[in-house]
Amino acid sequence: MDNNYIEKNTISSLGNDAKTVGLLSIIVGAFNCITIFGLINGIIQIIVGLKAKAAGENFSNFATTDDEMAERFALENLGSYFRITKILIIIALCMIALVFILFVGGIATLSSLR
């Protein structure tokens, strides 16, 4: 098999997957925006979904046209997607740790009152 065909097929598949992940992130973000508590997270998720969807479209364009600008835009959008997702995961882990600490502290305070 020709290596160029395999590369184009892989890039095209990556583009389709990125578009799917982007669309799903946008849908989940829209559902999060329904509640007041999920509004901020939902908006960020929609932005991240748009980045992934744009990366997927650029990868698909690059696979069909060999346009190097499309490749560059795809990589930039994918990098933004990963960067924002990384920050969101770190914030979520910090919030989980904070809730755990407050929960344990609350139990310790209640048990000392007895």
C-alpha positions as CSV (number, residue, x, y, z in Angstrom):
1,M,0.0,0.0,0.0
2,D,1.0,3.5,-0.6
3,N,2.2,5.4,2.5
4,N,0.5,8.6,1.2
5,Y,-2.8,6.8,1.1
6,I,-2.4,5.5,4.6
7,E,-1.5,9.0,5.9
8,K,-4.4,10.7,4.2
9,N,-6.8,8.0,5.5
10,T,-5.5,8.5,9.0
11,I,-5.8,12.3,8.8
12,S,-9.3,12.0,7.4
13,S,-10.2,9.6,10.2
14,L,-8.8,12.0,12.7
15,G,-10.8,14.8,11.2
16,N,-14.0,12.8,11.4
17,D,-13.3,11.9,15.0
18,A,-12.4,15.5,16.0
19,K,-15.7,16.7,14.4
20,T,-17.7,14.1,16.3
21,V,-16.0,15.0,19.6
22,G,-16.5,18.6,18.9
23,L,-20.2,18.2,18.2
24,L,-20.7,16.0,21.3
25,S,-18.9,18.6,23.4
26,I,-21.2,21.3,22.0
27,I,-24.3,19.3,22.8
28,V,-23.1,18.4,26.4
29,G,-22.2,22.1,26.9
30,A,-25.6,23.2,25.8
31,F,-27.2,20.8,28.3
32,N,-24.9,22.2,31.0
33,C,-26.0,25.7,30.2
34,I,-29.6,24.8,31.2
35,T,-28.7,25.0,34.9
36,I,-27.3,28.1,36.6
37,F,-24.5,26.0,38.2
38,G,-23.4,24.5,34.9
39,L,-23.5,27.7,32.9
40,I,-19.8,28.6,33.1
41,N,-18.7,25.0,32.5
42,G,-21.2,24.7,29.6
43,I,-20.0,27.8,27.9
44,I,-16.4,26.6,28.2
45,Q,-17.4,23.2,26.9
46,I,-19.1,24.8,23.9
47,I,-15.9,26.8,23.1
48,V,-13.8,23.6,23.4
49,G,-16.3,21.8,21.2
50,L,-16.0,24.5,18.6
51,K,-12.2,24.2,18.6
52,A,-12.4,20.5,18.2
53,K,-14.9,20.8,15.4
54,A,-12.8,23.4,13.6
55,A,-9.7,21.2,13.9
56,G,-11.7,18.3,12.4
57,E,-12.8,20.4,9.5
58,N,-9.3,21.6,8.9
59,F,-7.9,18.0,9.0
60,S,-10.5,16.9,6.5
61,N,-9.6,19.9,4.2
62,F,-5.9,19.0,4.5
63,A,-6.6,15.3,3.7
64,T,-8.3,16.3,0.5
65,T,-6.4,19.3,-0.7
66,D,-2.9,19.1,0.8
67,D,-3.2,22.7,1.9
68,E,-0.5,23.3,4.5
69,M,-2.5,26.2,6.0
70,A,-5.4,23.9,6.8
71,E,-2.9,21.6,8.5
72,R,-1.5,24.4,10.6
73,F,-5.0,25.6,11.6
74,A,-6.0,22.1,12.4
75,L,-3.0,21.7,14.7
76,E,-3.5,25.1,16.3
77,N,-7.2,24.3,17.0
78,L,-6.4,20.9,18.3
79,G,-3.7,22.4,20.6
80,S,-6.2,24.9,21.9
81,Y,-8.7,22.1,22.5
82,F,-6.1,20.1,24.5
83,R,-4.9,23.2,26.4
84,I,-8.3,24.2,27.5
85,T,-9.3,20.7,28.4
86,K,-6.2,20.3,30.5
87,I,-7.0,23.4,32.4
88,L,-10.6,22.3,33.0
89,I,-9.4,18.9,34.3
90,I,-7.0,20.6,36.7
91,I,-9.7,22.9,37.9
92,A,-12.1,20.0,38.4
93,L,-9.5,18.0,40.3
94,C,-8.8,21.0,42.6
95,M,-12.6,21.5,43.2
96,I,-13.0,17.8,44.0
97,A,-10.1,18.0,46.4
98,L,-11.5,21.1,48.0
99,V,-15.0,19.5,48.5
100,F,-13.3,16.4,50.0
101,I,-11.3,18.5,52.4
102,L,-14.4,20.5,53.4
103,F,-16.4,17.3,53.8
104,V,-13.8,15.7,56.0
105,G,-13.4,18.9,58.0
106,G,-17.1,19.2,58.4
107,I,-17.3,15.6,59.7
108,A,-14.4,16.3,62.1
109,T,-16.1,19.4,63.4
110,L,-19.5,17.6,63.8
111,S,-17.8,14.7,65.6
112,S,-16.0,17.1,68.0
113,L,-19.3,18.7,69.0
114,R,-20.6,15.5,70.5
